[in-house]
Amino acid sequence: MIQSVVDLEQFADRLTNAWSRETSSLWSLDNPARGQCAVTSLVVQDVFGGQILKTRLQQLPHFYNLIDGCRFDFTSRQFADSIDYEDLPSDREEAMSDTDPEQYRALRGRLGLPVND
């Protein structure tokens, strides 16, 4: 399903530009990826398929994606330290419990993707 690494890099740039306070209440100009992991993992799965995985960081889940056997964590730069990934299975329901429908619709809209109610 992955078209190319270039597509993923371009999508990563689009994500960085799309993140805002609308997509996470923790967003800040100096750390735009902060608080974006759940909503981003959902939208990445919408676009590229694959699975949603998680790792516990400070007892909280950090969500990211597994696409065609490769881990993609578009929000890892929010953390100062490197991540020791656990690659625990997760799903859309669990990721959505860490965001809300308005943030999900906002990110899809800011990326130019259809927004369904």
KEDO-775831 format. One record per atom (N, C-alpha, C, O): residue number from 1; residue in one letter; atom name; x, y, z. Coordinates in steps of 0.05 Angstrom, whole numbers. Each point is the difference from the previous one (the first is absolute). Example, Ala and Ser with C-alpha at 12.3 -4.5 7.8 and 13.67 -1.06 7.14 Angstrom:
BEGIN
1,a,N,264,-114,156
1,a,CA,-18,24,0
1,a,C,18,24,0
1,a,O,21,0,13
2,s,N,-28,21,-27
2,s,CA,16,24,1
2,s,C,-15,22,14
2,s,O,10,22,4
//
This chain:
BEGIN
1,m,N,16,-24,0
1,m,CA,-16,24,0
1,m,C,17,25,0
1,m,O,-8,21,-10
2,i,N,33,-22,21
2,i,CA,17,24,0
2,i,C,9,5,-29
2,i,O,11,-18,-13
3,q,N,-17,42,4
3,q,CA,8,6,-28
3,q,C,30,5,-2
3,q,O,12,-11,-19
4,s,N,-1,26,37
4,s,CA,29,4,0
4,s,C,9,15,25
4,s,O,-17,12,14
5,v,N,42,-14,-9
5,v,CA,11,15,23
5,v,C,-4,30,-4
5,v,O,-5,15,20
6,v,N,7,-6,-45
6,v,CA,-4,29,-6
6,v,C,-28,8,9
6,v,O,-4,21,11
7,d,N,-17,-38,-17
7,d,CA,-27,6,8
7,d,C,-2,4,30
7,d,O,-13,18,10
8,l,N,26,-36,5
8,l,CA,0,2,29
8,l,C,14,24,10
8,l,O,-9,13,19
9,e,N,32,-6,-31
9,e,CA,14,25,8
9,e,C,-17,24,-6
9,e,O,-1,19,17
10,q,N,-12,-18,-40
10,q,CA,-17,23,-6
10,q,C,-23,1,19
10,q,O,-8,22,8
11,f,N,-4,-45,-1
11,f,CA,-22,-1,19
11,f,C,9,10,27
11,f,O,-14,14,14
12,a,N,38,-21,-6
12,a,CA,11,9,26
12,a,C,2,30,1
12,a,O,-6,13,20
13,d,N,15,-1,-42
13,d,CA,1,29,-2
13,d,C,-28,13,1
13,d,O,-4,20,14
14,r,N,-14,-33,-27
14,r,CA,-28,10,1
14,r,C,-11,-2,28
14,r,O,-15,18,9
15,l,N,21,-39,5
15,l,CA,-9,-3,28
15,l,C,10,23,17
15,l,O,-15,12,15
16,t,N,41,-7,-17
16,t,CA,12,21,16
16,t,C,-14,27,-4
16,t,O,-4,15,19
17,n,N,-2,-10,-44
17,n,CA,-14,25,-6
17,n,C,-30,0,8
17,n,O,-12,21,4
18,a,N,1,-45,-1
18,a,CA,-29,-2,6
18,a,C,-5,0,30
18,a,O,-21,7,9
19,w,N,41,-16,7
19,w,CA,-4,0,29
19,w,C,-5,28,11
19,w,O,12,19,-9
20,s,N,-30,-17,28
20,s,CA,-7,25,12
20,s,C,-14,-4,27
20,s,O,-3,-23,8
21,r,N,-5,44,4
21,r,CA,-15,-3,25
21,r,C,-27,-13,-5
21,r,O,-11,-11,19
22,e,N,1,13,-43
22,e,CA,-24,-14,-8
22,e,C,3,-30,1
22,e,O,-19,-15,6
23,t,N,43,5,-12
23,t,CA,4,-29,-2
23,t,C,11,-11,26
23,t,O,0,-25,4
24,s,N,11,41,14
24,s,CA,8,-8,27
24,s,C,2,24,18
24,s,O,12,20,-7
25,s,N,-23,-22,30
25,s,CA,1,22,20
25,s,C,29,4,10
25,s,O,6,20,12
26,l,N,11,-40,-16
26,l,CA,28,2,9
26,l,C,19,12,-20
26,l,O,23,5,5
27,w,N,-33,1,-29
27,w,CA,16,11,-22
27,w,C,13,26,9
27,w,O,-13,16,15
28,s,N,37,-11,-24
28,s,CA,13,26,4
28,s,C,18,5,-24
28,s,O,8,-19,-14
29,l,N,-2,44,10
29,l,CA,17,7,-23
29,l,C,27,-12,1
29,l,O,12,-8,-20
30,d,N,-1,6,45
30,d,CA,27,-12,3
30,d,C,0,-31,0
30,d,O,21,-12,-2
31,n,N,-45,0,5
31,n,CA,-2,-29,0
31,n,C,-27,-8,-13
31,n,O,-18,-9,14
32,p,N,16,12,-40
32,p,CA,-26,-4,-14
32,p,C,-9,-30,2
32,p,O,-24,-5,-3
33,a,N,42,-14,6
33,a,CA,-8,-28,1
33,a,C,-11,-8,28
33,a,O,-12,-22,2
34,r,N,15,39,17
34,r,CA,-9,-7,27
34,r,C,-30,-5,2
34,r,O,-16,16,-8
35,g,N,9,-40,18
35,g,CA,-28,-7,3
35,g,C,-14,-9,-25
35,g,O,-24,-4,0
36,q,N,39,1,-21
36,q,CA,-12,-7,-26
36,q,C,0,-30,-7
36,q,O,-10,-7,-21
37,c,N,20,-10,39
37,c,CA,5,-28,-8
37,c,C,-26,-15,-7
37,c,O,-1,-14,-20
38,a,N,-19,16,36
38,a,CA,-25,-16,-4
38,a,C,-14,9,-26
38,a,O,-6,-16,-17
39,v,N,2,42,15
39,v,CA,-15,10,-23
39,v,C,17,-5,-26
39,v,O,-12,-6,-21
40,t,N,38,9,23
40,t,CA,17,-5,-24
40,t,C,-1,-30,-7
40,t,O,-1,-6,-24
41,s,N,3,-12,43
41,s,CA,-1,-28,-7
41,s,C,-26,-8,-13
41,s,O,0,-17,-18
42,l,N,-22,29,25
42,l,CA,-26,-5,-12
42,l,C,0,9,-29
42,l,O,-8,-15,-18
43,v,N,17,39,13
43,v,CA,0,11,-27
43,v,C,20,-14,-18
43,v,O,-5,-5,-24
44,v,N,28,-2,35
44,v,CA,20,-15,-16
44,v,C,-12,-27,-8
44,v,O,4,-9,-23
45,q,N,-18,-4,41
45,q,CA,-13,-25,-7
45,q,C,-21,4,-22
45,q,O,-3,-17,-18
46,d,N,-12,39,20
46,d,CA,-19,6,-21
46,d,C,13,1,-28
46,d,O,-11,-10,-19
47,v,N,34,23,18
47,v,CA,13,5,-26
47,v,C,16,-24,-9
47,v,O,-1,-7,-24
48,f,N,17,-5,42
48,f,CA,19,-20,-8
48,f,C,-7,-29,8
48,f,O,13,-19,-8
49,g,N,-34,16,25
49,g,CA,-7,-27,9
49,g,C,18,-8,23
49,g,O,11,17,14
50,g,N,-8,-43,-11
50,g,CA,18,-10,21
50,g,C,-14,-2,27
50,g,O,-24,1,2
51,q,N,40,-3,19
51,q,CA,-9,-3,27
51,q,C,8,23,18
51,q,O,19,14,-6
52,i,N,-34,-10,27
52,i,CA,8,19,21
52,i,C,13,-16,22
52,i,O,-11,-19,10
53,l,N,35,29,-2
53,l,CA,14,-12,22
53,l,C,3,21,23
53,l,O,-6,23,-4
54,k,N,15,-33,27
54,k,CA,5,19,22
54,k,C,24,-9,16
54,k,O,8,-23,-1
55,t,N,3,42,15
55,t,CA,22,-4,20
55,t,C,-8,16,24
55,t,O,-10,22,-2
56,r,N,15,-33,25
56,r,CA,-5,15,25
56,r,C,23,19,6
56,r,O,23,-9,2
57,l,N,-29,34,0
57,l,CA,20,20,8
57,l,C,-11,14,25
57,l,O,-21,13,-1
58,q,N,36,-15,22
58,q,CA,-9,12,26
58,q,C,-29,-9,6
58,q,O,-16,15,9
59,q,N,12,-41,-13
59,q,CA,-26,-14,6
59,q,C,-23,9,-18
59,q,O,-23,-9,4
60,l,N,28,26,-24
60,l,CA,-20,8,-19
60,l,C,6,-12,-27
60,l,O,23,-5,-7
61,p,N,-44,-1,-9
61,p,CA,5,-12,-27
61,p,C,10,21,-20
61,p,O,-10,23,0
62,h,N,29,-31,-16
62,h,CA,9,17,-22
62,h,C,-6,-17,-25
62,h,O,9,-23,-3
63,f,N,-25,35,-16
63,f,CA,-10,-15,-23
63,f,C,17,7,-25
63,f,O,10,22,-3
64,y,N,-8,-42,-14
64,y,CA,14,3,-26
64,y,C,-9,-22,-18
64,y,O,-19,-15,7
65,n,N,31,11,-30
65,n,CA,-11,-18,-21
65,n,C,20,-20,-9
65,n,O,25,4,1
66,l,N,-35,-27,-9
66,l,CA,15,-22,-13
66,l,C,-12,-3,-28
66,l,O,-24,-8,-3
67,i,N,40,14,-17
67,i,CA,-10,-1,-28
67,i,C,19,-18,-16
67,i,O,24,5,-1
68,d,N,-35,-25,-11
68,d,CA,16,-19,-15
68,d,C,24,-10,15
68,d,O,22,-2,-12
69,g,N,-25,-3,38
69,g,CA,21,-11,16
69,g,C,20,21,10
69,g,O,20,-8,13
70,c,N,-24,33,-19
70,c,CA,19,21,9
70,c,C,-14,19,20
70,c,O,-24,7,-3
71,r,N,38,0,25
71,r,CA,-11,18,20
71,r,C,3,29,-10
71,r,O,22,8,-10
72,f,N,-43,7,13
72,f,CA,0,29,-7
72,f,C,-11,15,24
72,f,O,-23,-3,7
73,d,N,40,20,5
73,d,CA,-8,16,22
73,d,C,4,29,-8
73,d,O,22,11,3
74,f,N,-43,2,-13
74,f,CA,2,27,-10
74,f,C,2,21,22
74,f,O,5,23,-5
75,t,N,-11,-31,30
75,t,CA,0,19,22
75,t,C,23,-5,20
75,t,O,0,12,22
76,s,N,19,-29,-29
76,s,CA,21,-6,20
76,s,C,17,25,7
76,s,O,12,0,22
77,r,N,-11,20,-39
77,r,CA,17,23,6
77,r,C,-11,17,23
77,r,O,13,19,9
78,q,N,-37,-25,1
78,q,CA,-10,14,23
78,q,C,16,-6,25
78,q,O,-2,15,20
79,f,N,17,-37,-20
79,f,CA,14,-10,24
79,f,C,30,7,-3
79,f,O,12,-2,-21
80,a,N,0,10,43
80,a,CA,28,6,1
80,a,C,17,-25,-2
80,a,O,22,1,-12
81,d,N,-31,-23,24
81,d,CA,15,-24,0
81,d,C,-10,-20,-21
81,d,O,-22,3,-10
82,s,N,39,-21,2
82,s,CA,-8,-20,-19
82,s,C,-20,-19,13
82,s,O,-1,-2,25
83,i,N,-15,-11,-41
83,i,CA,-21,-17,10
83,i,C,8,-29,-2
83,i,O,11,-9,-20
84,d,N,-15,-6,42
84,d,CA,4,-29,0
84,d,C,-27,-13,-7
84,d,O,-17,-5,18
85,y,N,13,0,-44
85,y,CA,-27,-9,-9
85,y,C,-6,-28,10
85,y,O,16,-18,-1
86,e,N,-41,16,10
86,e,CA,-11,-26,9
86,e,C,-16,-13,-22
86,e,O,-4,-25,0
87,d,N,-6,41,-19
87,d,CA,-17,-10,-22
87,d,C,-23,-17,9
87,d,O,-5,-22,-10
88,l,N,-9,32,30
88,l,CA,-24,-14,10
88,l,C,-24,5,-18
88,l,O,-3,22,-10
89,p,N,-13,-43,5
89,p,CA,-23,4,-18
89,p,C,-19,20,12
89,p,O,-5,1,24
90,s,N,-7,15,-41
90,s,CA,-21,19,7
90,s,C,-21,0,-22
90,s,O,1,-17,-18
91,d,N,-19,36,19
91,d,CA,-21,1,-20
91,d,C,-11,28,-1
91,d,O,7,18,16
92,r,N,-25,-13,-35
92,r,CA,-12,26,-4
92,r,C,-16,9,25
92,r,O,1,24,7
93,e,N,-15,-43,6
93,e,CA,-15,8,23
93,e,C,17,10,23
93,e,O,-6,21,12
94,e,N,28,-34,-7
94,e,CA,18,9,21
94,e,C,13,27,-7
94,e,O,3,17,16
95,a,N,6,-15,-41
95,a,CA,12,26,-9
95,a,C,-20,23,2
95,a,O,6,22,8
96,m,N,-31,-28,-16
96,m,CA,-21,21,1
96,m,C,-6,8,29
96,m,O,-9,22,5
97,s,N,13,-41,14
97,s,CA,-5,7,28
97,s,C,21,20,11
97,s,O,-4,12,21
98,d,N,26,-8,-36
98,d,CA,21,19,8
98,d,C,-2,26,-16
98,d,O,18,17,2
99,t,N,-38,-14,-18
99,t,CA,-5,24,-15
99,t,C,-30,5,0
99,t,O,-14,-12,17
100,d,N,3,28,-35
100,d,CA,-29,2,-2
100,d,C,-8,4,-29
100,d,O,17,7,-16
101,p,N,-42,-12,10
101,p,CA,-9,2,-28
101,p,C,6,27,-13
101,p,O,5,2,-24
102,e,N,-7,20,39
102,e,CA,5,26,-11
102,e,C,29,3,-8
102,e,O,6,12,-22
103,q,N,13,-22,38
103,q,CA,28,2,-7
103,q,C,6,-17,-25
103,q,O,15,8,-17
104,y,N,-28,-32,16
104,y,CA,3,-18,-23
104,y,C,-10,14,-25
104,y,O,14,0,-21
105,r,N,-38,11,22
105,r,CA,-11,14,-24
105,r,C,17,24,-7
105,r,O,4,6,-24
106,a,N,6,8,44
106,a,CA,17,24,-6
106,a,C,26,-8,-15
106,a,O,7,13,-19
107,l,N,6,-35,28
107,l,CA,24,-8,-13
107,l,C,-5,-10,-28
107,l,O,14,7,-19
108,r,N,-35,-22,15
108,r,CA,-7,-9,-27
108,r,C,-6,24,-18
108,r,O,10,1,-22
109,g,N,-25,19,32
109,g,CA,-6,23,-15
109,g,C,25,17,-7
109,g,O,2,9,-22
110,r,N,16,-6,41
110,r,CA,24,16,-4
110,r,C,19,-14,-20
110,r,O,16,14,-12
111,l,N,-19,-40,9
111,l,CA,16,-15,-20
111,l,C,-14,-2,-27
111,l,O,11,-11,-19
112,g,N,-35,23,17
112,g,CA,-15,-1,-25
112,g,C,-14,-27,-5
112,g,O,-6,-6,-23
113,l,N,2,-10,44
113,l,CA,-14,-25,-3
113,l,C,-29,4,6
113,l,O,-7,18,15
114,p,N,-10,-35,-26
114,p,CA,-29,3,5
114,p,C,-5,-3,30
114,p,O,12,-16,14
115,v,N,-31,32,-4
115,v,CA,-8,0,28
115,v,C,-28,-11,1
115,v,O,-19,14,-8
116,n,N,16,-38,19
116,n,CA,-27,-12,2
116,n,C,-9,3,29
116,n,O,15,-3,19
117,d,N,-41,9,-16
117,d,CA,-11,2,27
117,d,C,-12,-26,9
117,d,O,-11,-2,22
//
